[in-house]
Amino acid sequence: MIYDLHSFWEHSETVEGWFFRKEAELLYLCASSVPEDQAIIEIGSYKGRSTSILAYGSTGAHIYSIDPHDNESAFVEAGMVYSSLDDYNANLDRLGLDSSIVTRITGYSYIESETYVGPKVGLLFIDGYHSPEAVVQDFESWEKHLADDAIVYFDDAHHGGVNPGIAQIENRFPPIMKTADKSAVWMHQISLDRQPLLNNY
């Protein structure tokens, strides 16, 4: 695995997607701060770019990547039927991100949360369907699984559907907010021995 903040992007950017360098660095740092006895939950993976960032950043925390792979909003709005599953699997296989690192789940996060029996969640990454209702549902479905020091990370936080959803529930997020490009992250103060770079981001 690659744990170098300065080299992971050359691999992650080979995966098609809309996650860009600045926000990728913040996601990488968030993943690297999660203790190995906690889990990382990814809601929305598309073809695996953000999955790879989480995997390269993680220093032992297992990743559960959840996506139905059939409802990417751009295609739904255009009335198209499209699945990203084959590309997602091919990209993770190509990058060596096997089941020891990432559990690949084809499904909906609010359903998967009901049967989840893994460790407490140290990082909840939300990039699912971009409607206020879906944003609230994604967070509330997983809120019960969050560790006391969990990080909550939203991609496309300024999107016209995502932002109103965040506004409805942000009073339940950790106290510290950081932003990068189109991402917004809420976290507790991370101890310096765990992640000095994240504190200074």
N, C-alpha and C positions, 0 to 999 in steps of 0.2 A: 504493500500500500504506500501511498504518497502522502506524507504529512507536512509538506513544505508549502507554506502560504504563497510562496513566490513561484511555485512550479505546477500546482494542481490545475490551473486554468488551461494550460496547453492541452490537457486531456479532456477536461469537462467541456471546453468550447467545441470539441469535435462532435458533440451531441446536439442535434437540432433543438432549438428552443428560444425562449424570449428572456432568459435570465442573463443579466449582463455582469461585467467584471466587478464593479464596485459592490453591488449587492451580493454577488457570489462570495466575495471576500468576507462580508459580514456574516453570511450564512455559514461559511467554512469555520469562522471563529466561534460562532455560536455552537456548532456541532462539536468543536474541539473542547469546549468547556463542559460538556455533559459527562458526568462520571460513568465509568463502565458498568456500574450496577443499575443505571437508569437506561431508558429507551428513548429513541428518536422516532416520532411519528411524522410521516410525510403524507399530507392530504393533497393529492394532485401531483402527478409525476410526468405526464405527457410522454415524451420519448426518453426521459431519464437524465436530463441535464442536471436538474436540482438534486436528483438521487445521487448522482456521482459526486456532487459537491459535498453533500452530507457524508457520504462514505469516505471521501478523502480527508474530510475534517475530523471525523470521529476517531477517538483514540481508544475505542473499545465498546462504546455504547452501540447496541444493535439497532438497526433501522428497520422499521415497518413501513413499507411504501404502499399506499392505497390509492387506487384509481380505477374507475370502471373502464377506462380507455375507449369509451364510445360516445362521450358527450363534450368534447372540446368545444367551448362556447362559440368560437369563430365558425366552426362547421355547422353547429346546431342552428345558429342565426342565419346561415346561408341555406338551410334546408338540406344539408348534405349528411350522408351517413358515412362515418369514417372511424376506423379503429387504429389507435397508436400502439396496440399491444405487441405486435410483431417487431416493430422498430424498437420499442422499449426493451424487450427481451434481448434482441440482437445487440443493442448498445451496451447493456449491462454485462452480457456474456463477453463481448469484445474487450471491455475494460476490466474483466476479471472480478466483477462484483457478484460473487456467488451467494448461496443461501447462508453461509456462515457470517456474512456481513449485512445482507439485505434480505428480508422476507418480502417477497413480491405478492401483493394481494390485489386481485382483480375484484373490485366491489365498491360499495359506497361506505364512506367513513362512518356515518351515523349508524349503519347496521353493524359494521365491524367492531365498533366501540362496545357493543352490547356483549360480545363474546370474547373480548380481549382479556387475556390472563397473563400478559407479560409484565415486566418490571414497571415501576412508576415512570412516568414520562418526563424527561428532563428538557426536551425540546419538542414543541408542537409547531410544525410548519404547515401553514394553511395556504393553499393555492388551488382550491377547488372551484366549484361553479361560482361565477361572479354575480350573485344576486344577494341582496341584504339577508334574505331568509336563509340562504345556503351558508353564508358566513356565520350567522348566529348559530345555526344548527351544527355546523362543523365544530365550533368552539364548545358549545354546550354539551355535545356528545362526548367530548374527550376531557372536559373540565374535571370530572371525577377521578380521572387517572393521573392528573398532573402531580408531580413532585412538589414539595413545598418551595423549592428554589427553581421551579421550571421557567423556561423562556418561551414566549409566545411570539411567533414570527409570521407576519402576513405579507405575502407578495401582492403586488398591484393594489397597494393600500389606498391609493388615490383614485382608483377606478370608480365610476359612477354607481356601480352596484356594490362594491366592496366597502367603500368608505361609510355609507350609511349603516351597514351592518356592524362595522367596528364601533361606530358611535353609540350603538345601542348597548354594547357590552363592555366597553373599555374601562369602566369603573371597577371591573373584576380582574383586570390585568395587573401584573407586577408594576412597581412604581417607576422604574427607570425606562425611558423611551429613547431609542436610537433609530436613525433613518439612513437609508442609502438608496439613491435613485428612487425607484418606485416601491421600495419595501419599508415597512415599519415594524419595529421589534420592541417588545416590552420584556424587561428582565429585572431580576433582583441584582443587588451588587454582587458581582462574582469575585470570590477571593483571589487575591493576586497570585497565589501559588497555582490556582487553577487556570487563570487566563488573563495575564496582564495586558496582552494586546487588545482583548475585547474591551476591557475597562477604559483603555485609552483611544478606542476607535472614534 
